[in-house]
Amino acid sequence: MSRQRQGQRQDQNRSPRLHQPEQPPNLPAWMIDPPSPRRTAGDRIAAALLVLPGAATLRRRWQVWQGRRRLYQRFPNTMKVVGFVVSFAVTLALVMAVYVLLPKLS
């Protein structure tokens, strides 16, 4: 009896199996064995450009530049305040320009 209880405990501790080996998969054949990806024109052009000298270095630098954290991502609240002040100053300058130019036009 202790062996039965021990076996039950092991069955409870074991995680449930999602796919039983005896069962055939429910996926269509194209998902089980997908076709190889096609080489598009963009892939061919990129491969041709990477052969050029210095292209790999340029690509790595571009990826590093693209992956950097922008200033507005590092200091979001500061950039909001600065943006508000700049937009207020630009709006004030436009309103003052209209106020100064309007009497001269009439």
HELIX and SHEET records of a PDB file:
HELIX    1   1 SER A    2  ASN A   13  1                                  12    
HELIX    2   2 ALA A   29  ILE A   32  1                                   4    
HELIX    3   3 ALA A   41  LEU A   50  1                                  10    
HELIX    4   4 ALA A   55  GLN A   66  1                                  12    
HELIX    5   5 LEU A   71  ARG A   74  1                                   4    
HELIX    6   6 PRO A   76  LEU A  105  1                                  30    
END                                                                             
